[in-house]
Amino acid sequence: MALYGISIRELLEENPIKSSAPCRIDAGGTWDIKAMALPFEGLNPVTVNIALNLRTYVSLLPFKSGWIKVSSDVYPHQESYPLIEAPFDSPFGLFLAIAAHFMMHGVELSIHSSSPVNAGLGGSSTAAVAAIKAFSMAKALLNQAEIERRDILHLAYQLEDGIRGGGCGMQDQGAAVFGGVHAWRWSYSREGRVFERETIVERKGYEDMSRRMLVAYSGRRHSSTRINRRWIKGFLGGGTRHDWIEANQIVNRFASFLGEGRWEEAAGALRDEVAIRRKITPEAFTEVISKLIRKSEEMGCGARFAGAGGGGSVWAIGETDAIERLREAWEDILKHTRNGRILACRIDPDGVRTEET
């Protein structure tokens, strides 16, 4: 069998590589998808995301030359194939495709996540960003140029969108690469500048904002593909378009309220966006998610499912005293679930980075 690319087995035996990237919570998601954002650029399509210090770690470890392997502590199986024969439609297909893109073999990608699996926090995109950073570090050890942050974002999105057959957005990769609290304004018609990244909370404000946030895992894995497809289908057909446009206007206001530290108004805007999403896709609201969101609204906070809902995580924002009361109420709800729990997390300031091995 002919070998393509370069074996990095010996390099990794001397220099194991480890990188990491943060997951995220969000508002306005789906407006980062081209099918929605591109026709209506004149309406300022925006998503807001907040990077969390629940990190996904990717280690590059030595493996037999000619082969690539992917393993994860959250899945019972692992996959290994000759580089050229690796299937990109397998459960680990995205990561096999990343290794193939760099044409490096003799490597195992070992993935560890500190957030729950399938929690709606952008986990696969986060892991892809961390993996690309790790291979970029391998390039540096081979005396090749590392990949700049913005190019990591671009490559992670293009690979995932290609492997998934289209329909992916870019905000998850954006949070993973840059960290922080940002509004992303999408303009896919501009060659080479498909987004504007606006910092809406500076690093010095992260501690204060973190006290005004609460994130919980509902105990049930999310099912985003079906919900996302329904959202896009409804938008393309025109039936839900007015609702989506109204939601985008609300998220633009939400971004302004966060930037100005107007927490009650931000909570109100989040409640308004959720009301529209409930109208468009009520199936995104599981019983537990509905209870968590309803309790937050009773206490004067705003709460929203992360990602596409249908399980996964919920996050809330409000004044500090209201958030503390909400924590107790959510804990009481979640104790009746199998795996639900409050997630101990704060805003992540760094984005993707190298880790000590």
C-alpha positions as CSV (number, residue, x, y, z in Angstrom):
1,M,0.0,0.0,0.0
2,A,1.4,3.4,-1.0
3,L,1.9,5.8,1.8
4,Y,0.8,9.4,1.4
5,G,1.7,12.4,3.5
6,I,4.2,12.4,6.4
7,S,4.5,10.2,9.5
8,I,4.7,12.3,12.7
9,R,5.0,9.2,14.9
10,E,8.7,9.8,15.9
11,L,8.0,13.5,16.3
12,L,5.2,12.8,18.8
13,E,7.2,10.2,20.7
14,E,9.6,13.1,21.6
15,N,7.0,15.9,21.7
16,P,3.4,14.9,22.5
17,I,1.0,17.8,21.5
18,K,-2.0,19.0,23.4
19,S,-4.4,21.9,22.7
20,S,-7.8,23.0,23.9
21,A,-10.7,25.2,23.1
22,P,-13.8,26.5,24.9
23,C,-17.5,25.6,24.3
24,R,-20.2,28.3,24.2
25,I,-23.7,29.4,25.0
26,D,-25.6,31.5,22.5
27,A,-28.5,33.6,21.3
28,G,-29.6,34.1,17.7
29,G,-28.1,30.8,16.5
30,T,-29.1,29.7,13.0
31,W,-28.7,33.2,11.6
32,D,-25.0,32.3,11.1
33,I,-26.1,29.8,8.4
34,K,-25.6,31.1,4.8
35,A,-29.1,30.1,3.6
36,M,-30.6,32.5,6.1
37,A,-27.9,35.2,6.5
38,L,-26.9,35.7,2.9
39,P,-30.3,36.8,1.4
40,F,-31.0,39.2,4.2
41,E,-27.6,40.8,4.9
42,G,-29.4,44.2,4.8
43,L,-31.2,43.2,8.0
44,N,-27.9,42.8,9.9
45,P,-28.0,39.1,10.8
46,V,-26.4,38.6,14.2
47,T,-25.6,35.9,16.7
48,V,-24.3,36.4,20.2
49,N,-22.1,33.8,21.9
50,I,-20.4,33.5,25.2
51,A,-17.4,31.2,25.5
52,L,-17.3,29.0,28.6
53,N,-14.3,27.6,30.4
54,L,-15.6,24.1,29.9
55,R,-12.8,23.1,27.5
56,T,-12.3,20.3,25.0
57,Y,-8.8,18.9,24.9
58,V,-7.2,17.2,21.9
59,S,-3.9,15.4,22.3
60,L,-1.8,14.1,19.4
61,L,-0.1,10.9,20.4
62,P,2.2,8.5,18.4
63,F,0.5,5.7,16.5
64,K,1.6,3.3,13.8
65,S,2.9,4.9,10.6
66,G,0.4,5.1,7.7
67,W,-2.6,5.1,10.1
68,I,-4.7,7.6,12.0
69,K,-6.7,6.9,15.1
70,V,-9.4,8.8,16.9
71,S,-10.5,8.1,20.5
72,S,-12.6,9.9,23.1
73,D,-13.3,9.5,26.8
74,V,-17.0,10.1,26.2
75,Y,-17.6,7.4,23.6
76,P,-17.0,3.7,24.1
77,H,-15.6,3.1,20.6
78,Q,-12.5,4.3,18.8
79,E,-11.6,4.3,15.1
80,S,-8.4,3.7,13.3
81,Y,-7.7,3.5,9.5
82,P,-5.0,3.9,7.0
83,L,-4.9,7.6,6.2
84,I,-6.2,7.4,2.6
85,E,-9.0,4.9,3.5
86,A,-10.5,6.7,6.5
87,P,-14.3,7.2,6.2
88,F,-15.5,10.7,6.7
89,D,-19.1,9.6,7.3
90,S,-18.2,7.7,10.4
91,P,-18.9,9.0,14.0
92,F,-15.4,10.4,14.1
93,G,-15.4,11.4,10.4
94,L,-14.8,15.1,10.9
95,F,-11.6,14.4,12.9
96,L,-10.4,11.8,10.4
97,A,-10.9,14.5,7.7
98,I,-8.9,17.0,9.7
99,A,-5.9,14.6,9.8
100,A,-6.3,13.9,6.1
101,H,-6.3,17.6,5.3
102,F,-2.9,17.9,7.0
103,M,-1.7,14.7,5.3
104,M,-0.2,13.5,8.6
105,H,-0.3,9.9,9.8
106,G,1.2,7.9,12.6
107,V,-1.0,9.8,15.0
108,E,-3.8,9.3,17.4
109,L,-6.2,12.1,18.2
110,S,-7.3,11.7,21.8
111,I,-10.3,13.9,22.7
112,H,-11.4,14.8,26.2
113,S,-14.3,17.1,27.0
114,S,-15.1,18.8,30.3
115,S,-18.6,19.5,29.2
116,P,-21.4,16.9,28.8
117,V,-21.6,15.1,25.5
118,N,-24.3,16.3,23.0
119,A,-25.1,19.2,25.4
120,G,-25.9,21.8,22.7
121,L,-22.7,23.7,23.6
122,G,-21.0,23.4,20.2
123,G,-18.9,20.4,21.2
124,S,-18.0,19.0,17.8
125,S,-17.0,22.4,16.4
126,T,-15.0,23.1,19.6
127,A,-13.1,19.8,19.3
128,A,-12.4,20.5,15.6
129,V,-10.9,23.8,16.4
130,A,-8.7,22.2,19.1
131,A,-7.6,19.5,16.7
132,I,-6.7,22.0,14.0
133,K,-4.6,23.9,16.5
134,A,-2.9,20.7,17.5
135,F,-1.9,19.9,13.9
136,S,-0.8,23.5,13.5
137,M,1.6,22.9,16.4
138,A,2.8,19.8,14.6
139,K,3.5,21.9,11.5
140,A,5.6,24.3,13.7
141,L,7.7,21.3,14.9
142,L,8.2,20.4,11.3
143,N,9.5,24.0,10.7
144,Q,6.4,25.0,8.8
145,A,4.3,28.0,9.4
146,E,1.6,27.7,12.1
147,I,-2.0,28.6,11.2
148,E,-3.4,32.0,12.3
149,R,-6.5,32.1,14.5
150,R,-8.8,33.5,11.9
151,D,-7.6,30.8,9.5
152,I,-8.2,28.1,12.1
153,L,-11.8,29.4,12.3
154,H,-12.2,29.4,8.5
155,L,-10.7,25.9,8.1
156,A,-12.7,24.4,10.9
157,Y,-16.0,25.7,9.4
158,Q,-15.2,24.7,5.9
159,L,-14.2,21.2,6.9
160,E,-17.3,20.6,9.0
161,D,-19.7,22.2,6.5
162,G,-18.2,20.0,3.7
163,I,-18.2,16.8,5.7
164,R,-21.8,17.4,6.9
165,G,-23.0,18.2,3.4
166,G,-23.7,21.9,4.0
167,G,-26.1,23.7,6.3
168,C,-23.5,24.5,9.1
169,G,-23.0,27.8,10.7
170,M,-19.8,29.4,11.9
171,Q,-20.5,30.8,15.3
172,D,-19.5,27.7,17.3
173,Q,-16.0,27.8,15.7
174,G,-15.8,31.5,16.3
175,A,-16.4,31.2,20.1
176,A,-13.9,28.3,20.2
177,V,-11.2,30.2,18.4
178,F,-11.5,33.6,20.1
179,G,-13.2,33.0,23.5
180,G,-14.9,36.0,25.2
181,V,-18.3,37.6,24.7
182,H,-19.0,38.6,21.1
183,A,-21.7,39.6,18.6
184,W,-21.0,38.1,15.2
185,R,-22.5,40.0,12.2
186,W,-22.7,37.7,9.1
187,S,-22.1,39.0,5.6
188,Y,-21.2,36.0,3.4
189,S,-21.3,38.1,0.2
190,R,-18.0,39.8,1.1
191,E,-15.1,37.7,-0.1
192,G,-12.7,36.9,2.7
193,R,-14.7,38.9,5.3
194,V,-17.8,36.9,6.0
195,F,-18.2,38.2,9.6
196,E,-17.5,41.2,11.8
197,R,-16.6,40.2,15.3
198,E,-17.7,42.8,17.9
199,T,-16.5,42.5,21.5
200,I,-19.6,43.4,23.6
201,V,-18.1,42.7,27.0
202,E,-14.4,43.4,27.7
203,R,-12.2,41.0,29.7
204,K,-12.4,43.2,32.8
205,G,-16.2,42.7,32.9
206,Y,-16.1,38.8,32.7
207,E,-16.1,38.2,36.5
208,D,-19.1,40.5,37.0
209,M,-21.0,39.0,34.1
210,S,-20.2,35.4,35.2
211,R,-22.0,36.1,38.5
212,R,-25.1,37.0,36.5
213,M,-25.1,33.8,34.5
214,L,-26.3,30.2,35.2
215,V,-25.8,27.2,33.0
216,A,-27.3,23.8,33.4
217,Y,-27.4,20.4,31.6
218,S,-30.9,19.1,31.3
219,G,-29.9,15.5,31.6
220,R,-30.9,14.6,28.1
221,R,-28.7,14.7,25.0
222,H,-29.9,17.2,22.4
223,S,-31.1,16.3,18.9
224,S,-30.1,19.4,16.9
225,T,-30.0,18.0,13.3
226,R,-33.8,17.5,13.0
227,I,-34.6,20.9,14.6
228,N,-32.1,22.8,12.6
229,R,-33.4,21.3,9.3
230,R,-36.9,22.3,10.3
231,W,-35.8,25.8,11.1
232,I,-34.1,26.2,7.8
233,K,-36.9,24.6,5.8
234,G,-39.4,26.9,7.3
235,F,-37.3,30.0,6.6
236,L,-36.5,29.0,3.0
237,G,-40.2,28.3,2.4
238,G,-41.1,31.8,3.8
239,G,-43.6,30.5,6.3
240,T,-41.6,31.5,9.4
241,R,-39.5,34.3,7.9
242,H,-41.3,37.1,9.7
243,D,-40.7,35.4,13.0
244,W,-37.0,34.9,12.3
245,I,-36.6,38.5,11.3
246,E,-38.2,39.6,14.5
247,A,-36.0,37.3,16.5
248,N,-32.9,38.8,14.8
249,Q,-34.0,42.3,15.8
250,I,-34.4,41.1,19.4
251,V,-30.9,39.6,19.4
252,N,-29.4,42.8,18.1
253,R,-31.0,44.6,21.1
254,F,-29.8,41.8,23.4
255,A,-26.2,42.4,22.2
256,S,-26.6,46.1,23.0
257,F,-28.0,45.4,26.5
258,L,-25.1,43.1,27.3
259,G,-22.6,45.6,26.2
260,E,-24.2,48.3,28.3
261,G,-24.6,46.1,31.4
262,R,-28.4,46.4,31.3
263,W,-29.0,43.0,32.8
264,E,-32.8,43.3,33.3
265,E,-33.3,44.4,29.7
266,A,-31.0,41.7,28.5
267,A,-33.0,39.1,30.4
268,G,-36.2,40.5,28.9
269,A,-34.7,40.3,25.3
270,L,-33.8,36.7,25.9
271,R,-37.3,35.9,27.1
272,D,-38.6,37.5,23.9
273,E,-36.4,35.5,21.6
274,V,-37.4,32.3,23.4
275,A,-41.1,33.1,22.9
276,I,-40.5,33.3,19.2
277,R,-38.5,30.0,19.1
278,R,-41.3,28.3,21.1
279,K,-43.8,29.4,18.4
280,I,-41.6,28.2,15.5
281,T,-40.5,24.9,17.0
282,P,-42.2,23.8,20.2
283,E,-40.5,20.4,20.0
284,A,-37.2,22.1,20.9
285,F,-38.6,22.5,24.4
286,T,-38.4,19.3,26.3
287,E,-40.3,18.9,29.6
288,V,-37.2,19.7,31.7
289,I,-36.1,22.6,29.5
290,S,-39.6,24.1,29.7
291,K,-39.5,23.8,33.5
292,L,-36.1,25.5,33.8
293,I,-37.0,28.3,31.4
294,R,-40.4,28.9,33.1
295,K,-38.8,29.0,36.5
296,S,-36.2,31.6,35.3
297,E,-39.0,33.8,34.0
298,E,-40.9,33.6,37.2
299,M,-37.8,34.9,39.0
300,G,-37.2,37.8,36.6
301,C,-34.4,36.2,34.7
302,G,-34.2,35.3,31.0
303,A,-33.2,31.8,30.0
304,R,-32.7,30.0,26.7
305,F,-31.7,26.5,25.5
306,A,-28.2,26.4,24.1
307,G,-27.8,25.6,20.4
308,A,-30.9,24.0,18.8
309,G,-32.5,22.6,22.0
310,G,-34.4,19.3,22.0
311,G,-32.4,18.4,25.1
312,G,-28.9,19.6,26.0
313,S,-28.3,22.7,28.1
314,V,-30.1,25.8,29.3
315,W,-28.5,29.1,30.3
316,A,-29.9,32.1,32.2
317,I,-29.0,35.7,32.7
318,G,-30.2,38.2,35.3
319,E,-29.3,40.2,38.3
320,T,-27.0,38.5,40.8
321,D,-29.6,38.0,43.6
322,A,-32.1,36.6,41.1
323,I,-29.5,34.2,39.7
324,E,-28.7,32.9,43.1
325,R,-32.3,32.2,43.9
326,L,-32.7,30.6,40.4
327,R,-29.7,28.3,41.2
328,E,-31.6,26.8,44.1
329,A,-34.8,26.4,42.1
330,W,-32.9,24.8,39.1
331,E,-31.1,22.4,41.5
332,D,-34.5,21.3,42.8
333,I,-35.8,20.6,39.3
334,L,-32.6,18.8,38.2
335,K,-32.4,16.5,41.1
336,H,-35.4,14.6,39.6
337,T,-33.5,14.0,36.4
338,R,-31.0,11.2,35.7
339,N,-28.0,13.3,34.7
340,G,-29.1,16.9,34.9
341,R,-27.0,19.3,36.9
342,I,-25.7,22.8,37.2
343,L,-22.5,23.3,35.3
344,A,-19.8,25.1,37.2
345,C,-18.4,27.5,34.6
346,R,-17.3,31.0,33.9
347,I,-16.6,33.1,30.8
348,D,-13.5,31.9,29.0
349,P,-11.2,34.7,28.0
350,D,-8.6,32.9,25.9
351,G,-10.1,30.8,23.1
352,V,-8.1,28.1,21.5
353,R,-4.6,27.6,23.0
354,T,-1.7,25.2,23.5
355,E,-1.6,23.1,26.7
356,E,1.3,21.6,28.6
357,T,1.7,17.9,28.2
